[in-house]
Amino acid sequence: GEGPVSIVIWTTTPWTLPANQAVALHPDFDYLLLQAGGQRLIVARELADAARLRWGIEEAQVLGTARGAALEGLRLKHPFYDRVVPVILGEHVTSEAGTGAVHTAPGHGQEDYVVGQRYGLPVDNPVGPDGRFYAETPLVGGLSVQEANAVVLEALQKRDRLLCREEIRHSYPHCWRHKTPIIFRATPQWFIAMDQSGLREAALKAIDGVRWRPEWGHTRIRNMVAQRPDWCISRQRNWGVPIALFVHKRSGEPHPDTVRLMEAVAERVESQGLDGWYELDPAELLGEEAEQYEKSTDILDVWFDSGVTHYCVLEPRPELHFPAEVYLEGSDQHRGWFQSSLLTSVAMRGVAPYREVLTHGFTVDARGQKMSKSRGNVVAPQRVVDQLGADILRLWVAATDYSAEMAVSDEILRRTADAYRRIRNTARFLLANLHGFEPRHHTQAVDALLPLDRWALDRTLQVQQRVLDAYEAYQFHLIFQAVHNFCAVDMGSLYLDVTKDRLYTLPEGHPARRSAQTAMLAILEAMVRWLAPILSFTADEIWEFMPGDRSSPVFAAQWARDLSPLDADAPLGREDWSRLLAVREAVSKVLEGLRKSEAIGAGLDAEVDLYCDGLLRAVLERPGEELHFLFITSAARVHPLVEAPAGAERFSLEGGELAVAAFPSPHPKCVRCWHHVPDVGTHPEHPALCARCIENITGGGERRQWI
């Protein structure tokens, strides 16, 4: 070939070419040497055709190929300065666009700086803090970087070093506050070395000793610390915590007695505030040496400020302790506060400043989009509080799995309000039916409670264990699920519905009624404590209306301890109740069919016959005549399975085969208990009442032993 050999680069920032110190190639790319007219050009094979067409070169002969690694160390002449720069290798070079050769200016880019450090390139930064080139810079001295672009392009054109120029639309970093383009300048800074004294290794070890929630937080911060560069802790701002160093005017080195001087400055700042540093005359501390030193004008990185709260907040306060039990913040803080706190603590104390770290996602709208005023999708917390109440907002937070993004919208909050009402109404029902109940005088012993009440306490105990485990694991959404399901299913659809008959029809002081109230108070004692950390205002309100001594707030109460499990001696154990409730569910399905056909209205309008054998029959026969109270029907009878009529609905349950026949009761309805029984109207003084209600009104009350 003939003509000069050139490596072609492209750049969107021509103003950085005065600071060029090298050209980077990818070690594994293939590069072509092309004969293009009277010059020879080197370009990556993958980009050669697109680049040639962009330059307007229709034909080019391939003179040779070489791997990028083979070209390392070649010497190149700068396009307009009397400077020779090397060919270097870098993994950051891509084949997505351009030429596969990257102009490298260590003073104007992070990747350029890193690769430049590896090759020992000069860090040339000819641009001042005002965005203008220093006056002594050849060709562009005194110009702003924007003005320099045109001058550089003109210089390249005059020297026949410009193959092509065009305007393109591309992404470019802007100041988040001013929305203006920014430039990169390498300036002297203060760093904390990650490897010089083993800080990285010690920090990685400390990470492994912390419990991270969610667990992926461990991998996230470990990878960040393992790969992070040295920590630049200095900033050039007008306000902040000063880096109180006296720096030698010529060498730039800190004073050899820096530790003593920094302590002296700290004492002044403690008594005078930051003015103790800014108004300090160096001669006061340095004496005759003051002429050789100047005060640093840099301030500390704000992440260093927040990163030493373990020392500034935890250690001086007697009510706190080090390390902290938990650090809580958003998922972006693995790069921020979690990491800065870790590094400072490990450097100072050799351990992490926290035992656990809890990370939550960010709040987004129902479609998963980031909230912004311009989109109009912001849900203002104060508006939610004003419209729905603070506890609705608190419940939404608790009910949402914070390990991912947390969606919120008016519709989501409406559903949260519905769930809240279910929980609140459960508490209201319990409170209403504790009217007149004096715990010191009316509480029944556990052994004296009816089996249904003992089941309710056992069920509450099981839910409490799940709630406590979830609190320990900070899984608040599981608490919401457990409590809401408890209120909606265990209480609302079962226990509270079944016990209404006892509460409303028995004499006030009847043992079976007191049994229900004893269980209800124990349930509410547990439930109000579950709610207190989340529905704080609601729990406080419930607490005030509960019977018994409430002089101490609910927030100072311990978890409920008056919940008894169903032991082996219980009249009906957990397995028995599991079978009974499975039968109840089957009966409910049959009754629902009668309702849909309008044969009955409520369940008390019906009677049921149950056909089964074995364990299932044995457990159904145990409550005797009280079984129908569990199904909320007017009657329930148990028969052998063989007697099941052809029209009975059949179910396969864990305890055996079950057949259910239900039909409208033919008997009159008692106006007090709403049961349909044959003895309604048999008493001349109470023609509208059944014999059971008459006994509960005029006598000692019916006998209730099971349900």
C-alpha positions as a printed Julia matrix, in Angstrom:
707×3 Matrix{Float64}:
   0.0     0.0    0.0
   0.9     3.65  -0.14
   0.32    6.82   1.88
   0.37    7.44   5.61
  -1.1     4.85   7.97
  -3.76    6.16  10.36
  -5.98    4.61  13.03
  -9.43    6.13  12.64
 -11.29    7.21  15.8
 -14.63    8.9   16.18
 -15.79   11.16  18.99
 -18.83   13.2   19.96
 -16.63   15.54  22.05
 -13.96   17.03  19.76
 -12.98   19.43  22.57
 -11.39   16.49  24.44
  -8.82   15.84  21.66
  -6.3    18.33  23.13
  -6.12   15.99  26.16
  -5.67   12.82  24.07
  -2.93   10.52  25.38
  -3.65    7.23  23.55
  -5.89    5.26  21.21
  -7.54    2.15  22.67
  -8.31   -1.01  20.69
 -10.08   -4.16  21.84
  -7.58   -6.98  22.24
  -9.88   -9.59  20.62
 -11.24   -7.59  17.68
  -9.93   -8.12  14.17
  -8.69   -4.89  12.55
  -8.3    -4.24   8.81
  -5.67   -2.15   7.07
  -7.56   -0.51   4.19
  -6.14    1.27   1.15
  -8.53    4.2    0.64
  -7.26    6.5   -2.07
  -3.87    7.86  -1.1
  -4.01    6.82   2.55
  -4.1     3.67   4.6
  -6.69    3.37   7.37
  -7.02    0.94  10.3
 -10.57    0.09  11.44
 -12.33   -2.84  13.12
 -13.53   -5.52  10.69
 -17.12   -5.53  12.03
 -17.45   -1.77  11.54
 -15.42   -1.33   8.36
 -18.25   -1.38   5.79
 -20.54    0.96   7.74
 -17.66    3.35   8.45
 -16.48    3.38   4.81
 -19.95    4.25   3.54
 -20.28    6.97   6.17
 -16.98    8.47   4.96
 -18.14    8.37   1.33
 -15.44    5.88   0.27
 -17.01    3.47  -2.18
 -14.06    1.12  -2.68
 -11.25    0.16  -0.31
  -8.7    -2.59  -0.67
  -7.93   -4.78   2.32
  -4.15   -4.81   2.67
  -3.99   -6.9    5.85
  -5.61   -7.92   9.13
  -4.41   -8.14  12.71
  -5.82   -8.76  16.15
  -6.04   -5.74  18.37
  -3.61   -7.32  20.82
  -0.93   -7.43  18.09
  -1.08   -3.67  17.63
  -0.47   -2.79  21.3
   2.4    -0.35  21.73
   2.35    1.17  18.24
   3.27    4.86  18.34
   0.89    7.37  16.8
   1.24   11.08  16.03
  -1.37   13.34  17.61
  -3.6    14.87  14.88
  -2.69   18.5   15.64
  -0.21   18.59  18.56
   3.47   17.72  18.49
   2.82   14.67  20.62
   3.3    10.92  20.18
   0.7     8.66  21.81
   0.58    4.85  22.13
  -1.92    2.22  21.07
  -3.33    0.58  24.19
  -5.85   -2.19  24.82
  -9.17   -1.94  26.65
 -12.2    -4.17  27.23
 -14.42   -1.06  27.19
 -14.04   -0.75  23.41
 -17.23   -1.96  21.66
 -18.29   -2.84  18.13
 -21.75   -1.29  18.41
 -20.81    1.89  16.53
 -17.81    3.93  15.44
 -14.56    2.4   14.25
 -13.49    0.03  17.03
 -10.77    2.5   18.03
 -11.39    4.83  20.98
  -9.71    8.17  21.53
  -8.45    8.11  25.12
  -8.16   11.19  27.33
  -7.59   10.11  30.97
  -8.42   13.61  32.16
 -11.94   13.52  30.68
 -13.54   10.14  31.31
 -13.85    7.4   33.92
 -13.02    4.49  31.6
 -10.2     6.49  30.02
  -8.8     7.27  33.45
  -8.91    3.63  34.58
  -7.22    2.26  31.46
  -4.79    5.18  31.52
  -3.74    4.28  35.07
  -2.99    0.76  33.89
  -0.67    2.1   31.19
   0.77    4.96  33.23
  -0.6     7.62  30.87
  -0.41   11.3   31.86
  -3.65   12.69  33.27
  -3.8    15.88  31.25
  -6.63   18.21  32.19
  -6.35   21.49  30.27
  -9.88   22.62  31.24
 -10.42   24.82  34.29
 -13.31   24.67  36.75
 -15.13   27.36  34.75
 -15.37   25.06  31.72
 -12.74   27.02  29.76
  -9.35   25.86  28.57
  -6.41   27.24  30.47
  -4.86   30.19  28.63
  -1.61   28.35  27.93
  -3.37   25.5   26.07
  -2.26   25.58  22.41
  -4.93   26.25  19.8
  -7.9    26.49  22.22
  -6.57   28.51  25.17
  -9.26   30.61  26.85
 -12.12   29.05  24.9
 -15.09   27.28  26.48
 -15.4    23.61  25.63
 -18.38   24.38  23.38
 -16.41   27.05  21.52
 -13.43   24.7   21.24
 -15.42   22.11  19.27
 -15.49   24.28  16.12
 -11.82   25.26  16.45
 -10.7    21.63  16.83
 -12.74   20.55  13.81
 -11.24   23.37  11.76
  -7.73   22.33  12.81
  -8.4    18.73  11.8
  -9.77   19.89   8.44
  -6.73   22.06   7.7
  -4.36   19.2    8.51
  -6.35   16.74   6.43
  -7.07   14.67   9.53
 -10.89   14.76   9.32
 -12.54   11.95   7.36
 -16.13   12.86   8.16
 -18.24   15.1   10.33
 -21.97   14.92  10.91
 -24.54   15.85  13.52
 -26.21   12.98  15.35
 -28.74   12.68  18.17
 -27.34   10.69  21.07
 -27.49   10.31  24.85
 -25.28   12.67  26.84
 -25.04   13.16  30.62
 -26.77   16.23  32.02
 -26.87   17.87  35.42
 -29.91   16.45  37.24
 -30.7    19.83  38.77
 -29.97   22.33  35.99
 -30.65   20.0   33.03
 -27.49   21.28  31.3
 -24.7    19.19  29.69
 -21.81   18.33  31.97
 -18.13   17.77  31.25
 -15.69   15.37  32.87
 -12.49   16.75  34.37
  -9.85   14.83  36.31
  -8.93   16.86  39.39
  -6.85   16.11  42.51
  -9.0    14.39  45.14
  -8.69   12.61  48.48
  -9.32    8.88  48.57
  -9.74    6.03  51.03
  -7.72    3.11  49.66
  -9.63   -0.16  49.44
  -6.64   -2.49  49.22
  -3.67   -0.65  50.69
  -4.48   -1.7   54.27
  -6.85   -4.59  53.57
 -10.11   -2.63  53.86
 -11.79   -4.44  50.97
 -10.99   -7.9   52.35
 -12.14   -6.95  55.86
 -15.36   -5.41  54.52
 -16.2    -8.53  52.5
 -15.7   -10.64  55.62
 -17.95   -8.32  57.63
 -20.66   -8.53  54.96
 -20.86  -12.29  55.44
 -21.57  -11.79  59.15
 -24.63   -9.59  58.56
 -28.18  -10.83  57.96
 -29.46   -9.25  54.75
 -33.19   -8.97  54.09
 -34.07   -9.79  51.36
 -31.24  -12.29  50.98
 -30.25  -10.98  47.55
 -28.96   -7.88  49.31
 -25.95   -9.93  50.43
 -24.91  -10.74  46.88
 -25.64   -7.21  45.69
 -23.47   -5.36  48.2
 -20.75   -8.03  48.16
 -20.32   -7.66  44.42
 -20.28   -3.88  44.72
 -17.59   -3.87  47.4
 -15.54   -6.51  45.59
 -15.48   -4.46  42.37
 -15.53   -0.88  43.64
 -12.57    1.48  43.13
 -10.94    3.45  45.92
 -13.42    5.73  47.66
 -13.15    9.37  46.64
 -14.23   11.25  49.77
 -13.56   14.85  48.67
 -15.95   17.23  46.98
 -15.6    20.78  45.71
 -18.58   22.59  47.18
 -19.16   25.86  49.0
 -20.77   24.23  52.02
 -20.25   21.01  53.93
 -18.03   19.29  56.47
 -14.5    20.47  55.67
 -11.58   18.13  55.12
  -9.41   19.82  57.71
  -6.0    19.34  56.09
  -3.05   21.66  55.67
  -1.5    20.9   52.3
   2.03   21.83  51.22
   1.82   24.5   48.53
   4.41   22.91  46.25
   4.22   19.14  46.87
   0.51   18.9   47.63
   1.29   16.56  50.53
  -0.58   16.89  53.86
   1.34   18.19  56.88
   3.35   15.42  58.59
   1.62   16.2   61.91
  -1.85   15.98  60.34
  -3.46   13.8   63.04
  -2.63   16.28  65.83
  -3.67   19.25  63.71
  -6.98   17.63  62.75
  -7.77   16.96  66.42
  -7.02   20.62  67.23
  -9.36   21.73  64.45
 -12.04   19.31  65.68
 -11.93   20.88  69.14
 -12.43   24.31  67.62
 -15.31   23.15  65.45
 -16.94   21.49  68.46
 -17.02   24.82  70.3
 -17.34   27.28  67.41
 -19.07   25.35  64.65
 -17.65   25.14  61.13
 -16.51   28.74  61.39
 -13.83   27.39  63.68
 -12.19   26.02  60.53
 -13.16   28.53  57.89
 -12.05   31.53  59.99
  -8.91   29.81  61.25
  -5.58   31.51  60.48
  -3.14   28.65  59.71
  -0.46   30.48  61.67
  -2.42   29.79  64.87
  -1.63   26.1   64.54
   1.38   25.98  62.2
   3.39   28.96  63.4
   6.29   29.72  61.06
   5.35   26.81  58.79
   2.1    28.53  57.83
   3.69   30.21  54.79
   4.48   26.79  53.29
   0.97   25.37  53.69
  -2.55   26.22  52.64
  -5.89   25.1   54.01
  -7.78   22.53  51.95
 -10.98   23.96  50.51
 -12.51   20.52  49.87
 -15.44   19.14  51.84
 -16.3    15.55  52.69
 -18.5    13.4   50.51
 -21.96   13.49  52.13
 -21.94    9.69  52.1
 -19.03    9.87  54.49
 -21.11   12.18  56.71
 -24.0     9.74  56.89
 -21.65    6.76  56.9
 -20.22    7.64  60.33
 -23.56    7.93  62.12
 -22.67    4.69  63.9
 -19.92    6.67  65.63
 -21.65   10.05  65.93
 -25.11    8.8   66.93
 -24.94    5.26  68.31
 -21.84    5.42  70.47
 -22.41    8.71  72.37
 -26.01    7.93  73.38
 -26.48    5.64  76.4
 -29.91    4.48  75.23
 -28.39    3.18  71.98
 -25.7     0.64  71.32
 -23.16   -0.37  68.71
 -23.58   -2.2   66.42
 -27.14   -1.26  65.51
 -29.76   -3.98  65.41
 -30.89   -3.0   61.92
 -30.28   -0.44  59.17
 -33.34    0.28  57.02
 -33.36    2.03  53.65
 -34.2     1.7   49.96
 -32.46   -0.69  47.59
 -30.31    2.13  46.19
 -28.44    2.34  49.5
 -26.35   -0.77  48.86
 -24.29    1.69  46.85
 -24.81    4.5   49.35
 -25.45    4.54  53.08
 -25.18    0.79  53.69
 -21.8     0.72  52.0
 -20.36    3.95  53.39
 -21.4     2.91  56.9
 -19.84   -0.5   56.4
 -16.51    0.84  55.13
 -16.09    3.47  57.86
 -17.08    1.05  60.62
 -14.78   -1.71  59.39
 -11.94    0.8   59.06
 -12.54    2.14  62.58
 -13.75   -0.92  64.52
 -13.1    -3.93  62.32
 -16.8    -4.91  62.29
 -19.99   -3.96  60.47
 -22.08   -1.24  62.15
 -25.27   -3.31  61.9
 -26.45   -6.83  62.64
 -29.17   -6.78  59.99
 -29.91   -4.69  56.91
 -33.45   -4.36  55.63
 -33.97   -3.13  52.08
 -37.24   -1.98  50.54
 -38.25   -1.17  46.98
 -39.52    2.13  45.66
 -43.13    3.25  45.4
 -44.55    3.1   41.86
 -47.99    3.47  40.36
 -50.34    0.6   39.56
 -48.6     0.04  36.2
 -45.16   -0.1   37.78
 -44.14    3.34  36.56
 -42.1     5.76  38.63
 -44.19    8.5   40.16
 -43.71   12.02  38.86
 -45.71   15.23  38.8
 -45.35   15.46  35.03
 -47.07   12.08  34.6
 -49.76   13.03  37.09
 -49.52    9.67  38.85
 -48.34   10.85  42.26
 -50.29    9.54  45.25
 -49.65   12.08  48.0
 -49.43   10.45  51.47
 -51.05   13.45  53.16
 -54.05   13.22  50.84
 -54.43    9.54  51.71
 -54.26   10.34  55.41
 -56.8    13.13  55.05
 -59.23   11.01  53.03
 -58.8     7.52  54.46
 -56.84    7.89  57.67
 -53.25    7.22  58.63
 -53.88    3.55  59.44
 -54.99    2.83  55.87
 -51.67    4.14  54.62
 -49.82    2.14  57.27
 -51.76   -1.0   56.35
 -50.93   -0.55  52.66
 -47.23   -0.33  53.53
 -47.44   -3.46  55.69
 -49.53   -5.41  53.17
 -47.11   -4.79  50.3
 -44.1    -7.01  49.7
 -41.38   -4.39  50.04
 -38.67   -6.64  48.58
 -39.83   -5.44  45.12
 -41.3    -2.18  43.87
 -44.38   -1.15  45.87
 -47.39   -0.3   43.7
 -49.99    2.17  44.96
 -53.05    3.77  43.41
 -56.49    4.94  44.46
 -57.89    1.51  43.59
 -55.22   -0.32  45.59
 -55.87    1.96  48.56
 -59.61    1.36  48.22
 -59.02   -2.39  48.49
 -56.75   -1.77  51.45
 -59.52    0.22  53.12
 -61.91   -2.71  52.57
 -59.42   -5.06  54.24
 -59.0    -2.6   57.08
 -62.75   -2.51  57.67
 -62.82   -6.3   57.91
 -60.18   -6.2   60.63
 -61.79   -3.27  62.43
 -65.26   -4.81  62.32
 -63.92   -8.02  63.81
 -62.51   -6.06  66.72
 -65.8    -4.13  67.06
 -67.8    -7.36  67.24
 -65.52   -8.75  69.92
 -65.69   -5.54  71.93
 -69.47   -5.27  71.62
 -69.95   -8.77  72.99
 -67.63   -8.16  75.91
 -70.07   -5.63  77.33
 -70.72   -6.49  80.98
 -67.8    -8.93  81.12
 -65.54   -8.33  84.12
 -62.34  -10.36  83.64
 -61.59  -10.73  87.36
 -64.98  -12.25  88.1
 -66.24  -13.8   84.88
 -63.18  -15.42  83.27
 -63.58  -19.2   82.93
 -60.77  -21.7   83.4
 -59.46  -23.23  80.19
 -60.74  -26.69  81.13
 -64.23  -25.24  81.65
 -64.41  -23.66  78.19
 -66.61  -25.19  75.53
 -64.67  -27.16  72.88
 -65.47  -24.54  70.21
 -63.95  -21.82  72.4
 -60.89  -23.96  73.06
 -60.55  -24.43  69.3
 -60.73  -20.67  68.81
 -57.94  -20.11  71.36
 -55.83  -22.81  69.74
 -56.4   -21.29  66.33
 -55.46  -17.84  67.66
 -52.28  -19.31  69.13
 -51.33  -20.78  65.75
 -51.91  -17.47  64.01
 -49.94  -15.63  66.7
 -46.95  -17.88  66.1
 -47.06  -17.05  62.39
 -47.41  -13.36  63.2
 -44.44  -13.41  65.59
 -42.29  -15.33  63.12
 -43.18  -12.8   60.42
 -42.33   -9.87  62.7
 -38.97  -11.48  63.46
 -38.3   -11.81  59.73
 -39.69   -8.32  58.91
 -42.21  -10.01  56.61
 -45.02   -7.57  57.33
 -47.1    -8.59  54.32
 -47.34  -12.08  55.79
 -48.66  -10.53  59.01
 -51.35   -8.74  57.06
 -52.29  -11.93  55.23
 -52.44  -13.98  58.43
 -54.47  -11.4   60.39
 -56.85  -10.61  57.55
 -57.48  -14.29  56.88
 -57.98  -14.87  60.6
 -60.58  -12.1   60.78
 -62.34  -13.02  57.54
 -62.32  -16.81  57.75
 -61.6   -18.11  61.25
 -63.55  -15.38  63.02
 -66.03  -13.78  60.62
 -67.11  -16.85  58.66
 -66.92  -19.33  61.5
 -66.36  -18.62  65.16
 -68.16  -15.31  65.55
 -71.03  -16.47  63.37
 -71.49  -19.71  65.32
 -71.21  -18.13  68.77
 -73.89  -15.53  68.06
 -76.52  -17.99  69.27
 -74.82  -18.4   72.63
 -74.14  -14.69  73.01
 -77.64  -13.57  72.04
 -79.91  -16.3   73.46
 -78.32  -17.51  76.71
 -78.75  -15.7   80.03
 -76.11  -13.04  80.63
 -74.22  -15.01  83.26
 -74.63  -18.47  81.7
 -71.35  -20.46  81.87
 -71.47  -21.17  78.14
 -71.85  -17.45  77.41
 -69.04  -16.59  79.8
 -66.99  -19.27  78.07
 -67.42  -17.46  74.75
 -66.6   -14.1   76.33
 -63.5   -15.54  78.0
 -62.27  -16.77  74.63
 -63.21  -13.52  72.9
 -61.25  -11.41  75.36
 -58.22  -13.68  75.0
 -58.52  -13.43  71.2
 -58.81   -9.66  71.33
 -55.87   -9.43  73.77
 -53.77  -11.23  71.17
 -55.16   -9.46  68.15
 -54.75   -5.9   69.47
 -51.07   -6.65  70.09
 -50.62   -8.02  66.57
 -52.11   -4.83  65.18
 -50.3    -2.3   67.38
 -47.07   -1.95  65.34
 -49.03   -1.53  62.09
 -52.5    -0.16  62.85
 -51.25    1.91  65.76
 -54.17    4.34  66.04
 -56.75    1.58  65.71
 -55.0    -0.63  68.25
 -54.81    2.25  70.71
 -58.54    2.9   70.27
 -59.41   -0.79  70.75
 -57.22   -0.94  73.85
 -59.09    1.92  75.51
 -62.45    0.11  75.23
 -61.28   -3.35  76.31
 -62.35   -4.57  79.78
 -59.7    -4.83  82.48
 -56.82   -2.58  83.52
 -55.65   -0.44  80.59
 -53.52    2.08  82.46
 -50.45    1.13  80.4
 -50.59    1.68  76.63
 -50.89   -1.25  74.26
 -47.45   -0.4   72.87
 -45.89   -1.34  76.2
 -47.7    -4.69  76.39
 -46.06   -8.07  75.83
 -47.41  -10.61  73.38
 -50.53  -12.39  74.65
 -49.8   -15.41  76.83
 -53.33  -16.59  77.71
 -53.69  -18.73  74.6
 -53.9   -22.46  75.25
 -53.19  -25.14  72.65
 -55.49  -28.08  72.18
 -53.79  -30.88  74.09
 -54.25  -34.61  73.79
 -56.91  -34.63  76.53
 -59.14  -32.07  74.82
 -62.7   -33.31  74.12
 -62.15  -32.39  70.48
 -58.56  -32.26  69.23
 -57.11  -30.54  66.16
 -57.76  -33.53  63.92
 -61.34  -33.72  65.15
 -61.9   -30.07  64.38
 -60.3   -30.48  60.99
 -62.91  -33.14  60.18
 -65.78  -31.12  61.65
 -64.86  -28.04  59.64
 -64.51  -30.07  56.46
 -68.05  -31.35  57.02
 -69.22  -27.8   57.73
 -67.79  -26.69  54.39
 -69.61  -29.52  52.62
 -72.88  -28.62  54.35
 -72.43  -24.98  53.35
 -72.17  -25.97  49.69
 -75.41  -27.93  49.9
 -77.18  -25.06  51.68
 -75.95  -22.63  49.04
 -77.74  -24.73  46.43
 -80.98  -24.39  48.41
 -80.49  -20.62  48.65
 -79.94  -20.28  44.92
 -83.14  -22.22  44.27
 -84.88  -19.94  46.79
 -85.97  -22.94  48.84
 -84.49  -21.29  51.94
 -83.26  -17.87  52.95
 -80.87  -18.3   55.88
 -79.26  -21.53  57.02
 -81.6   -21.69  60.02
 -84.46  -22.26  57.59
 -82.97  -25.7   56.83
 -82.34  -29.07  58.44
 -79.53  -31.43  57.4
 -79.01  -35.17  57.54
 -75.44  -36.44  57.45
 -74.54  -39.96  56.34
 -71.1   -41.35  57.12
 -69.18  -44.09  58.92
 -65.94  -44.62  60.83
 -63.96  -41.76  62.34
 -66.09  -39.16  60.61
 -69.3   -40.49  62.11
 -67.69  -40.85  65.54
 -66.58  -37.21  65.65
 -69.92  -35.92  64.3
 -71.88  -37.81  66.94
 -69.82  -36.44  69.8
 -71.51  -32.99  70.02
 -74.89  -34.7   69.96
 -77.85  -32.35  69.58
 -75.51  -29.33  69.55
 -74.03  -30.26  66.17
 -76.55  -28.12  64.28
 -75.16  -24.99  65.97
 -71.87  -25.56  64.08
 -73.71  -25.56  60.74
 -76.14  -22.77  61.82
 -79.12  -24.92  60.81
 -82.22  -25.72  62.78
 -81.35  -29.42  63.02
 -78.54  -31.8   62.14
 -78.77  -35.57  62.35
 -76.11  -38.26  61.8
 -76.9   -41.59  60.12
 -74.95  -44.58  58.78
 -73.65  -44.06  55.25
 -75.64  -47.01  53.95
 -78.88  -45.16  54.7
 -78.01  -42.21  52.45
 -80.82  -41.46  50.0
 -80.2   -41.29  46.29
 -80.53  -37.51  46.2
 -77.91  -36.83  48.88
 -74.78  -34.99  47.72
 -71.61  -36.97  48.29
 -68.17  -35.74  49.36
 -64.83  -37.51  49.82
 -63.26  -36.18  52.97
 -60.08  -37.08  54.82
 -62.09  -38.92  57.52
 -64.16  -40.91  55.03
 -67.1   -40.67  52.63
 -69.88  -38.19  53.47
 -73.39  -37.78  52.09
 -75.41  -34.66  52.87
 -79.16  -34.16  52.47
 -80.62  -30.75  53.27
 -84.19  -29.52  53.05
 -86.35  -26.65  54.32
 -87.52  -27.19  57.87
 -91.26  -27.89  58.13
 -91.47  -26.46  61.64
 -92.45  -22.96  62.8
 -89.79  -20.33  63.47
 -88.96  -19.02  66.92
 -88.97  -15.23  66.78
 -86.16  -15.01  69.36
 -83.52  -17.53  68.22
 -84.86  -17.94  64.64
 -84.63  -21.72  64.86
 -87.39  -23.8   63.27
 -88.46  -26.37  65.9
 -91.66  -28.32  66.58
 -92.16  -26.94  70.09
 -92.68  -23.32  68.99
 -96.08  -22.19  70.31
 -96.51  -25.0   72.81
 -96.22  -22.62  75.78
 -99.42  -20.6   76.21
 -97.64  -17.56  77.75
 -95.03  -17.43  74.97
 -96.76  -18.6   71.8
 -94.0   -17.32  69.49
 -91.05  -18.86  71.37
 -89.45  -22.26  71.42
 -88.96  -24.25  74.64
 -85.21  -23.56  74.58
 -85.69  -19.79  74.57
 -88.33  -20.02  77.32
 -85.83  -21.91  79.47
 -83.17  -19.29  78.75
 -85.55  -16.47  79.68
 -87.42  -17.86  82.67
 -85.23  -20.68  83.93
 -81.56  -21.33  84.57
 -80.76  -21.57  80.89
 -80.19  -24.47  78.52
 -77.37  -26.94  78.86
 -74.49  -26.22  76.42
 -71.36  -28.38  76.49
 -69.86  -28.37  73.0
 -70.64  -25.56  70.57
